[in-house]
Amino acid sequence: AVDLIVEILRMYPSHIPQNEMLVQKLIPLLLSMLQPAFDRAMQNTTQAGHEHDEEDENMRGYCRIVTEMGESYMSLILSQQHYQEASKLVEWVLRCSAIADKEIASMTLHFWYRFVVDLELIEPYELRQNIVDAYTPLILRLLDICSGHLMQYPADLDELSPDAVDDIHRDRYYVAETVEDCCRLLGGSAVLRQAGNRLKEECQRVQQQSQNQQICDWQRIESCLYCIQSIHRYIPNDENDFLPFCMNLIPQLPPDVSPLRFTASLTIGKYASWLATHPQHMQPLMPYLAQG
């Protein structure tokens, strides 16, 4: 059934004028059909055993349908006159991006790439900017999903095989590209603000824990730093709102957590030009780097 629906969506894309009426009817119909099944699958993915595998497969199918709808109906999504109904479809893609299984959630990344590329082609600039402004709340939610979920290392990272770790690194690279794409729409400062605020929230949360808990609870801070280092080319050297906090935080991080240390060191390297114009932040970082 999933393959059939996907084929129908590909046969009737929204950019063909004669498909417009059909597409406008298909979107609410398909989403209303998906709603109960999707919600049920989301609830059942916490169960173990065969049912869990079956629900994962169902979720994969729902995600395929939603992302295919998004890509086939991109012209409708980027049309101001159809924003109300089209934005609901984008919210559904966002829900799929937040699916707990990151392999399934990553199926949506190509949609977000297409969303950015097609949006950048819209002329005139004023129209394009109006559409960007309309979708900005959803793009900011996507950034939170990237830094707080898709980029996050699993808790059992040390127990995984080298091949599985390589897969995680590859997937994180693709998510980082999605974050960079968001910079192309919102600007680096807005993306840094979103990631920086999330980093501050995570630091406040971790500070309330015991020392032993803090050492074990590093994944979210690491994913925020990974997000921040990935957008370095979009951040000007006169940035003074969030990078000082990041650089002051790094020497306080636990030195014996290898993935965290690697990302922290990577962040320092990516922002070398910023540090060159803010030398007062470089000296506290030297002992941390020397320990590596």
Salt bridges, closest charged atoms under 4 A:
ASP3 OD1 - ARG64 NH1 2.81
GLU20 OE2 - HIS82 NE2 3.39
ASP39 OD1 - ARG95 NH2 2.76
GLU54 OE1 - HIS50 NE2 3.70
ASP56 OD2 - HIS52 NE2 3.37
GLU57 OE1 - ARG60 NE 3.96
GLU68 OE1 - ARG10 NE 3.30
GLU71 OE1 - HIS110 ND1 3.16
GLU71 OE1 - ARG114 NH1 3.78
GLU85 OE2 - HIS82 ND1 3.15
GLU103 OE2 - ARG60 NH1 3.79
ASP118 OD2 - ARG114 NH2 3.15
GLU120 OE1 - ARG184 NH2 2.44
GLU123 OE2 - ARG128 NH1 3.58
ASP144 OD1 - ARG198 NH1 3.95
ASP167 OD1 - ARG170 NH1 3.44
ASP171 OD1 - ARG170 NH2 3.09
GLU180 OE1 - ARG233 NH1 2.44
ASP181 OD1 - ARG184 NH1 2.85
GLU202 OE1 - ARG205 NH2 2.82
ASP217 OD2 - ARG205 NH1 2.67
GLU222 OE2 - ARG172 NH2 2.76
